[in-house]
Amino acid sequence: MKLFSNHASCSPSSRLVIYTARDLTNHRIKPLQRLSPERRFEMQVVAQVLPFRVNHYVVEQLIDWDQVPDDPIFRMTFPQREMLAEEDFNAMADLLRKEADKKEIQSLASQIRCRLNPHPAGQLELNRPKESEGKIINGIQHKYRETVLFFPSQGQTCHSYCTFCFRWPQFVGEASLRIAAREAQVLHNYLRRHQEVTDLLITGGDPMVMRARHLADYLAPLLAPEFDHIQTIRIGTKALTYWPYRFLTDNDADDLFRLLARIRQAGKHVALMAHYNHGRELEPPAARRAIARWRETGAVIRSQGPVLAQINDNPDVWASMWRSQVSLGVIPYYMFVERDTGPRQYFEVPLFRCWQIYQQAIQQVSGLGRTARGPSMSATPGKIEIQGVTEIQGEQVFALRFLQGRSPDWVQRPFFAQFDARATWMDQLKPAFGEERFFFEEECHQRFSGGGAS
Ligand SMILES: *Cc1c(COP(=O)(O)O)cnc(C)c1O
């Protein structure tokens, strides 16, 4: 592809250069000079509220600047005016224009953030386990029986931030709202007490920003026999997209793969849960070399990501991405519905349209690409998949099922909601056939007080 062949700067430039909000208006990000001063000011306004961070690899090798502002990778990483409500945007723009002091800007920013549903689906109240004295264990989420999520404190940033990230509050504002653990002890004690857990998912942020020796502090102790119940180590990351040189030329890349090899030799499975949103991310030669290096270790790479307006709300984009993944040995895993948080009104796609995109994309790929499940909503009661739209006894309905449930017993039971062409999230759906509640709602209410269908 032309983007990568005629770029003088394409040679592996192996030192990561990071840009942040202040670089939106200075001259460090060279191609931004193509944009009007108004557009750059707009980006700066939005970046006071939502996290912004991008690196030279994304700027030089992933974004096609001839296509900006429509370029999908540009929309994925650079803030856009429409990501804030008009009123909020104007209020913040006024403050910047009159060069208000930092305190005033921060105070408005945190007011706006509070209106953006920063912790959807009971992230802070329902998913964090408590110790016997009722004290919350920070840095751990345990929602589905088999799998524990762990948020190491050194992994709570990324090589670039996604504009649509559902964990955006991890990167801005008040530290007390962040999910992070500093101590490996916390993790090991928890896993020791929970023999039902088979999968540990290290997540963030992006745990692949961590140095290998920090990752080893968390993972190497799990090779002891007392942790035999932990069969799979999953690592959630977007580094294959945003900084593939992490796995090629960063100075601890070899240490990282030696650690992974040790885990494998101890009989545990390593799964890289790679976040992908567009086939473009798979095109740079470095991205492909990084995938190949992971696969040499015997790790399996699985891909997941949400449907996003303006970026990938098109079946051909998904079909082509899944085909590339299969040919590179990456297994399509989940297609998500964008969550009800942050700048959702910019990215959200109706559930009906998500399902059409899924169906039309799946029809274009061979069975090996059809391992992707979805479109799936990570809602309070569980991961709910839209299986399709159909008519039953004259009523048009969505057929749904749980892929994961807060209660394991809900999984794989078909259920139905009234068809609604405009609904974008579970809390907007109503049970079909005149029923009052979905089958799981009573139990959800009793066991997880306050957790309806949202
Ligand atoms: C998706 C998810 C998991 C993993 O679910 P799988 O279906 O096993 O991939 C675990 N915990 C939470 C909170 C999740 O959202």
PDBQT file of the ligand as one rigid body, heavy atoms in Angstrom, charges set to zero:
ROOT
HETATM    1  C1  LIG A 501     -15.306  -9.874  28.506  1.00  0.00    +0.000 C 
HETATM    2  C2  LIG A 501     -14.984  -9.963  29.922  1.00  0.00    +0.000 A 
HETATM    3  C3  LIG A 501     -14.326 -11.087  30.429  1.00  0.00    +0.000 A 
HETATM    4  C4  LIG A 501     -13.869 -12.230  29.548  1.00  0.00    +0.000 C 
HETATM    5  O1  LIG A 501     -14.956 -12.907  28.965  1.00  0.00    +0.000 OA
HETATM    6  P1  LIG A 501     -14.713 -14.051  27.910  1.00  0.00    +0.000 P 
HETATM    7  O2  LIG A 501     -16.037 -14.270  27.284  1.00  0.00    +0.000 OA
HETATM    8  O3  LIG A 501     -14.196 -15.224  28.648  1.00  0.00    +0.000 OA
HETATM    9  O4  LIG A 501     -13.703 -13.528  26.935  1.00  0.00    +0.000 OA
HETATM   10  C5  LIG A 501     -14.075 -11.137  31.776  1.00  0.00    +0.000 A 
HETATM   11  N1  LIG A 501     -14.461 -10.144  32.615  1.00  0.00    +0.000 NA
HETATM   12  C6  LIG A 501     -15.108  -9.059  32.159  1.00  0.00    +0.000 A 
HETATM   13  C7  LIG A 501     -15.538  -7.998  33.151  1.00  0.00    +0.000 C 
HETATM   14  C8  LIG A 501     -15.395  -8.923  30.802  1.00  0.00    +0.000 A 
HETATM   15  O5  LIG A 501     -16.035  -7.829  30.370  1.00  0.00    +0.000 OA
ENDROOT
TORSDOF 0
